[in-house]
Every structure is written in C-alpha cells, then in structure tokens.
Amino acid sequence: MSTEVKVPTLGESVAEATIGEWLKQPGDPVAVDDPIASLETDKVAIEVTATVAGVMGQQIAKVGDNVAVGAVIATIEAGSGAAAPVAAPAPAAVAPAPAPAAAPAEAATLSPAVRRAVLEHGVDPSAIKGSGKDGRITKEDVVAAAAAKSAAPAPAAVAPVAAPAVSGDRGEERVKMTRLRQTVAKRLKEAQDTAALLTTFNDCDMSAVMAARATYKDAFEKKHGVRLGFMGFFAKAACLALKDIPSVNARIEGDEIVYHPYVDMSVAVSAPNGLVVPVVRDVQDMSFAQIEKAIADYGRRAKDGALTMADMTGGTFTISNGGVFGSLMSTPIINPPQSAVLGLHRIEDRPVVRDGQIVIRPMMYLALSYDHRLIDGREAVTALKIIKEAIEDPTRLLIDL
C-alpha cells in the first residue's frame, strides 16, 4: 500500500512551487514528519514532510519541475522504515558504496537552510561529515567546515590555478536562477514598466539620534533584551510622514486609490538567496522596543531561511537600508503594489554649515522613490522632509509633530 505525497497549501495567491531538492531518495526509510522534499516558491523555501512512516517510493516530479498545489509529487510505500537498515545491514552498507564515490554531492540531503549556508560559505558538502540525525549535515557543520577552510588557505589556492591549465576553460558556471530570484527580477521590472518612478533626495543630520542611542542603548537593551538601532527611529518617523501624507501609504487598484489607515511596513533584509521584504504590521501602534524586536527576529529568520508566506504577505510602505552594505546614495525601486519606498544609506562625517560656521556632522542621504501617478512631487518632498526633521529632532516623535 502506498501513500501519496502532495504539494501542501503554500499561502494566499500562491498556486505553484518548484522542486528545489529531494531530501529522501527511493528506498530510504521515512518517519512521520521527516522532510522529504524542499519546494521553492516566489517568496520562501518550504519543506514537504511525511504524514506516514514507511519507505520512500517513486519520485513523480524532478528537481526543477513546477508543481501545483495539491499535485502528487511522490509516494511513500508501506513498510518499517525504522527497521529497514537493521534487518539487512550488510546489503545496505555494500550496495550504495560505489554511488557516493561517483556522485557524493548528489547523494547529500541538505535542508534549505543548510543549502544556503553551503552557497554562502563556498564549501563542498561532500567533504563535510554530518553531525545531525542519520548523519545529515547541519548548518553548524557547514560553518565549522568554512572556518577550517579559512585556516588553511594554501591548498584552496592551488586548485583554481591548476584547473584552467588542464581544461583550458576560465571557470564559467551556469546556475539556474532560483524561483525567488526570478520573482524578484520580474517584480522589479514590472515596477519600472508600470509605475511612473521618481526619486527625491534629502540629507539628514544624525547627531541627535546617535546621541540618544549612546545615552540610552545600555539601559534599553537591559530592559527590553534588544539593541536600540536606527530602524526604530526611521520607522516611527515614517509613520508621522504617512499620517500627514496618506497618498505615500496608498496604492492604485484599477481606477481607484486605496488608502490605508494603518502602516504595515515592509523591511528589506538580506537572505542567502536574495533580498526579501517581511512585513511588520501595525507599526503605528508599536513601541521602539517592539519595532526593534520584530525587525531583529525577521533578520535572523531570513538568514536561516525560516520566513513563512504569512511573514511576506502585504505591506503598505517599505524601508530599505543599503547603508549597512556601505551604499552612499541610491534610487530604490518600489515594491508593487506599494507606491513608495524609503532608502537609507551610510552615515559619514561631512562638513555642513550651522549658524554661519562650517562644522563636521554625521550625515546620511535619504531617498524616497515614489509612483508619480499617485504621489505628487510636493507630497513626496514634504513626506521626506517630515522624516528628516523627526530624525534631526527626535522629540517630534514623542509629541507627534
């Protein structure tokens, strides 16, 4: 008797996914809740788990295939999955022996988080001894292997020099775009083709915010268990601007403008497979500590590949902080169907004039990209000015000015 393995419900408006990797091969023992396959959707990676115990049967779909929700992708055959290796230990040890030698990388079963770590650190998974259940490689194993590789760089430097000498090629590699990267490319191009994009700039003196952080960061972290960062200040400042200029927090739907009485803020964070924008909901009602905790949690989960569809759905306004990577200035692209995005950049000391004197201040360029079909230039400039003034005088955040 066999049990069908189907593509689970993936989230609102998500109808299909791509087979990213098979984590169980035909004949492998399977326990309840064991991960069988990794699916890549437009936004996140999802593991398909077993609902029954048994032995992995037929793989109906191949890696790279697009599969719809509810489609049968594999079967699990009846049998004692846990007892199979014990009942016939000798054949299990002998039969597969040539296979790993021929294709160790293909035989490895890596979870999405581990696969991302492998790509991020550039290590060979076939050379890593797994410490997880059934010898599976964990993220910690990858990090340890990367550290060992860094400690002995000499052998690694020999391989790339020798390979071109033998093969004559220059090491080009073709890798199929992940579903997430394809979606990002499609949506960004769609934004450029659909919206009337324009960006307005301003510069911001960060002295007051930096002074507040220096004064209260230790007490804040001790009380709330999270660091006091810049994002809390900018999220609060953005809420002031969006309250005064509602069109910046609106969207176009057909021939109508939809205004939101709340701020669901998309915060762009970096993940191993690309940029993702999880949503912090009802930011207008949140405290600094709640905002900082939510953003920190999303950052950790993005790196671990643990974001869900619900985390990524919705959003009325986006903040993207390119400054963490050293960007001085940029023109961010809006995240459809949103109509505006705030770009933050690196802080650097620059000469400015204050009271007729040239002084050095920690300055940041701010950029607000917006859809000119909905937002007029006057509204965009005013919104960015409100944000600038609130950061330069954080008291405005307390008195709603």
N, C-alpha and C positions, 0 to 999 in steps of 0.2 A: 504494500500500500504506500502510495506517495502523497505528499502534501505540497500544494503549490505555494511558491513564494511570489508575492505580488508587490508591485510598487505601491508604497503607502501614500496616503494623502500628504501632499507636500506643502500646503498652505494656500491661502486665498489667492486666486488668479494664477496659480502655478499649475500647469496641466501636464508637464513632462519634465524629464530629467535625462541625464546622460550617465551611462555606466562608466564610472571612473576607475573602478578596480574591483576584482573579485578577491574577497578575503578568505574564502573557502573554495577548495577545488574538489571535483568529483571524487568520491571515496573518502573524503575527510570526515571524521566524526564531528557531529554537531550537537551542542547542548542548547537548551532553551535560553534565549536572549544572546546567543553568540552572534557577533556581527558576521554577516555573510557577504555583503557587497557594500561598496561605497558609491553613492549617487551624487552627481554634481548638478545643482540647479542653477538658476540665474543668479542666486544670491549666496547660498551656503552649500556645504557638503553635508550629506545625510547618510547615516549608516542604516542599512536594512538588516534587521535582526531576525533570528529564527524564532518561530512561535511554537515549534515542537522539537523534540530531540530525535536524533536519528543519524543518517549518513547522507552527506551531500550528494545529490543526484545530478541531473542534467542541468547544464547552464544554457538556457534558451537564448539569452542575449549575449552579445560580445562586448568587450571593452570599447567604448566609443559610440555604441549604439544609443539612439534616442528612444526612450521608452515612456509611454503614457501612464498616468496614474491608474492603478488597477490592473495593469498588464502583468502577465505571468512571465517572470524572468528566470526562474529556476525551480527545481523540485527538491524536496527532502524525502529520502526513502526511509521506510520503517527499518528499525534495527537498533541495536545497542551501541550508540556512538561512543559512550564512555568505555565499553568493554572491548571494542574492536581492536585497539592496539594491544591489549593484554592477551586476548585469545590467540592472536597469531603474531607474536613479537618478531619472529625470525623473518618471515616474508616482508613485514613492514619495514624492517631495517635494511633488507638486502635489495628489494625491488626498486625503491626510488633512488638508491645510491648513485647510479650514473646521472640521473636527472639534475640534481643540484650542481654536479660538476660541470654539466653542459650549459645550464642556464640558471645560476644562483639568483640573479636579480628577479627573474620572472617567478621563481618559486617563493620569494619572500611575500608575506602577507602584511601589508602595512596599513594602519589606520590613516584616515585623512590627516590627523594632526602630526603623525609620525612622518607621513609622506612630505608634508610641508616643511618639517624640520630638516629632512634629508636634502630637499631642494635648497633651503635657506643656507645650510652649512656646507653643501657641496661634498658630502661623503658618500661612499659606496655602501649601500645597505647589505650587500652580500658579504662584506668583510666585518660586519658587526654581529657579535654574539648577543642574542636577545636574552633579557632577564625577566621578561613578562611571562604570563601564563602560556603554557605549551611552547615556550621558547620564543614567543613573539617579541619583536623589537619595540621598545618603549621610547618615548621622546627623550628620557634621561640617557638611554643608551646612545642615541644619536649625538646629544650634546657632549657626552664623555668621549665618543669617537672623534668628534671635531676638535676637542681640546687636545687629544693625543696627537692628532694630525698637525696641529699648530706647533706642538712642542718639538716635532721632528720634521721640519720643512724640507730638508735636503733631498730625501727620496722623491717627494712630490714634485720637486722642480725638475727632476731628470725625465719623467715620463712625457710631459708635453713637448720637450725638445726632441726626444727620440722618435716619437710617433710620426711627425711630419717627414723626418728624414727617411723613414721606411715607406710610408704610404704616399707621400708626395702631396697630400691634401693640406689645407690650412685649418682644419679643425672645425669646419662649419657644422652646425647641428640644427636639425629641423624638429621642432616640438609643436604638436598640435595645441592650439590655443584652448585653455580651459573654458568651460561654459561661462564661468564668471567673467573672464577677460573678454570673451566675445560679447557678453551682455553690456559690459562697461563701454566697450568700443561703440556698440550700436546706439546706446542711450546718449552718449556724449555727442555723437554725430547727429543724432536725431534732434538734440537740443540746439545745435548750431543751425540745422536746416529749418527748424520750426520757429524758434524764438527769435525776436529782434534783440540780440545780445548787445549790451553796452556795459562798460565798467567805469565807475567813478572812484577816484582815489582821495585819500587824505593821509596826513601823518599824525601820529599820536604820541604825546609825551607820557612815558610810562613811569615817571618818577613817583607819583602818588601811590599807584598800585604796588610798585616794588617796595616802597617804604612800608605800606600796610602789611605786605607779606612778611617782610623782615621783622616787623614788630610782633605779629600775631601767629606766625607759622608754627612755632613750637606748641603754643597753647592750643591752637586749632587742631593740630594733629593729635595731641594728647587727649583732647575732649572727644573728637569725632573719629579718630582712627584712620584719617585720610589726610594727605597733604593738601595745603591750600595752594592751588595753582592759578594760572591766569584764566583758564577757561570759565571758571565760575563767574569772574568779573565780566567777561565778554558776553556770557550767556544772559546775565542779568541786564547788562547794558542793551543787548539786542532786544530783550523783552520790552524795555522802555521805548525803544525806537518803533517796534512793531505795533505797540499800543497806540502811539501817536500817528503812525503812518500805516494804516491797516492794509493798504494795497501791497506792501512789501511782504505781507504774510498771507497773501491770497493766491489764487490760481485761476487760470482760464479753463473753462469746461464748455466746449461748443461755443455758443454765442453768449454765454453767461460768465460772470465773475463770481467766484465762490470765496467769501470772506470767512476766516476762522477766528472765533472768539477765544481761542487757546493757542499756545505755542508748543507744537511738537517738533523739537529741534533735532535735526539730523546732524550728527557729529562725525565728520570724516576721520576714520582711523585706518592705519596701515595693517594689512594682513599679508601672510606669506604669498597668497595668490593675487594680490591686488588691493586696491582701495575699496573699503566698504563703508557704508553710512548707517550705522544703527541709530535708532530714534529714542531720544529722551523725551518722554511725554509730560505734558502739562508743566513745562519749565517755569511758566509764570507764577506757579504756586509753590515752587520749591525753594528751599534754603540753599545757601552756598554749600553746606556740607552734603546735602542730598544731591546736588548737581555734580560735585566733585566725585562722590562715591559712584554715581551712575556712570560717569564717563570713564573712571578708572576700571570699573568692572567690565565695561564694553571693550576697553583696550586690551585687557588680559584675555578675555574670551575670543577676541579677534585673532590674537596671536596663536591661541590654542585651537583655532578652527571650531569653536564651540558656540558660535552665534546661531540663533534659530530664525526661521522665517518671520515669526512674530516680532523679533527684535528689529527687523529690517523694513517692516511694512509701515507705510505712511510717512509723515514728516511734512511740515509746512514751511520750514526755513532751514538752511544749512550753514554751519560754520566749518571751514576747512583751515587747518593750521599748518601751512607749509613752512612756517618758521622753525619748526622742530627739526627740519632737514636742512636749514640754512638758507632758505629762499629769502631774497631781499624784496622782491616785488613780483606779482603775477596777476593774471586775469582769470580767476576761477570760472568754471562753466557751471551753470545752474543744473540742479538735479530735478528733471521733469517729474511731476507736473508743477513743481515749485517755481516761483517766479524770481527768486533772489538767493544769493549766496554771499556770505561774508568771508573774505580771505584775510588770514592773519599771517604775519611774516616775522622775520628775525628782529630782535632788538639789538641796536648798536648805538654806541655813543656818537652823536653828531653835534656840530656847532649850530646853535639856534640863537635868535635874538630875544631877550627878555628884558623889558624895561630899558630898552636902548643899549643893553650890554650883550656882547657875544658870550654865551655860556655853553657848556657841554651838558647835554641831556640824553638819557636813554630813549631813543626814538624808534617807533615802529610804523611802517607803512600799512595802511588799511585799504582794502579793495572791496567794493560792493559791485558784483556783477548782477544785472537785472534784465528782465524781459521788458523792453521798451514798449511792447504792445499794451502792457497793463500799467507799468510804472513810469510816470513822467520823470524827466531829469530833475526837476525841482524836488519831487518826493524822494528820489534816491539820494540826492545830495543832502537833503535835510535829515533823512534817516541815518546816514553815515555820520553826519555832524553830531547827532544826538549820542551816538555810540562813542565818538571821540570825546565829547565833553563829559560823559559819565565816567569814562576811564581816567581822564585827567583830573576829575574831581569826584571820587567815589562816594562822597556824601550824597550826591544826587541819587544814588541807588537806594539810599535809606529813606529819602524824603519824596521819592517818586517825582523827580523833576527833570 
